[in-house]
Amino acid sequence: MAKGLRHGAESGVRVLRMAIAALAVTALSIVSPLGRAEAAADPVLAYGARIAGDDARTRIVIDMDREPAFSVHYLDNPVRVVVDLPATAFGFPAAELKPIGLFKDIRYGTMDQDSARIVLTATKPVKLVMAKVQADENGKGHRLVLDAEMLPAAQFAELVKQQSWTNDDTAKDVGPVVPMEKPDPGIFLVAVDAGHGGIDTGATASDGVTQEKEITLAYAKLLADRLNAQPGIKAFLTRDKDEYLSLSQRVTIARQNHASLFISLHADTLKQKDIRGATVYTISDKASDKLASEVADRENNSDQLAGAETQAQPAAVADILMDLTRRETQAFSISLAQDVLTSFNGQIAMINNPHRHAGFRVLQAPDVPSILLELGFLSNKEDEKLLLDPDWRQKLVGQLTNAVKQYRASIVANGG
């Protein structure tokens, strides 16, 4: 009798799979059709999906009843990521893969009796930095995990050019994005981030014309030039022209290039026009004070002001190693902040309590020590005058360069 029950259960599973396959093909003809070929008799069952991320990084997870073989390829005009699968019945609601983040359209369906395909149409050049199948922790099947990151256009063009559309070629298409900056391993690499840009103008000077995005870019270019003139140090800009970058894009650019430091430059305005001087911010879960909280809220809202959607971040790796990395990085960030304050002391006017902290999204790289430097406040007449003065710019950037040199020296002295 047990054998008969088991046989009956197995038959039931086959019937269920065939029913879901038929429903999936019907649904796909309405929602996201790729083909109308008859589904295989015993397809892989994709019974759940989810997507999270933003315009720099996006993760897609698809739950399957068993481990599928798959391959990944790329197409241009428009930019697409193609994931080929064996015969698959897509039994989850289309809303579970609603396009967000890096993807503006997601289609999936059967190609023929033995194959299926997922096509991810991207908003910009992308690459899957991870594409793997892993067993579900609850033993209910497997998950296909696709992690996409933005990619420089030239690298994407090369990726498309080199692939040969064979299964053997797939492995080299998945992996870390190649850094734009490739210094010697002994070189100390600094990401210099000019705050705001493009449609996100930032604050405006009292003349009603000069915008924060112009000031930060001028200071950033000079700082990068100064740092590049130092032995053992190399710097690059997250943006070198008037263009919009989201906060997540700025962080991702620093991480993709394996930066040793990240310095974001700003020149904000405050309601209290008597407050002036430079301020150095580091990240923390809780703001040090009301002013730090207000500044962080304003900076974190820059994406929304620019009309960009703010999506949930991909789930972080919740393990003790990542936790330790974040804590160590935060300690290094504080050390850099202290070096900046020491260098500025007696040379550059600073706000009271010049080292403050809050939850700045642009400082969220878990493995890159980061600071946000308010060069001064455009809402204060004295600060505004100095911020627009080329000689003052040279002086401030010179002191900031000295701070980076001191930080690097302490890292090298401690074997870093």
Secondary structure, DSSP 8 states (H G I E B T S, - for coil): -HHHHHHHHHHHHHHHHHHHHHHHHHHHTTSS-S------SS-EEEEEEEEEE-SSEEEEEEEESS----EEEEETTTTEEEEEEESEEE-S-GGGG---TTEEEEEEEEEETTEEEEEEEESS-EEEEEEEEEE-TTSS-EEEEEEEEE--HHHHHHHHHH--SSGGGGGGGSS----S----TTSEEEEEEE--BTTB---B-TTSS-BHHHHHHHHHHHHHHHHHTSTTEEEEES-SSS----HHHHHHHHHHTT-SEEEEEE----S-TT--SEEEEEE-SS-SSHHHHHHHHHHHTHHHHTT-----------SHHHHHHHHHHHHHHHHHHHHHHHHHTTTS-EEEEEEEEE--GGG--TTS-EEEEE---TTSHHHHHHHT-HHHHHHHHHHHHHHHHHHHHHHHHTT-
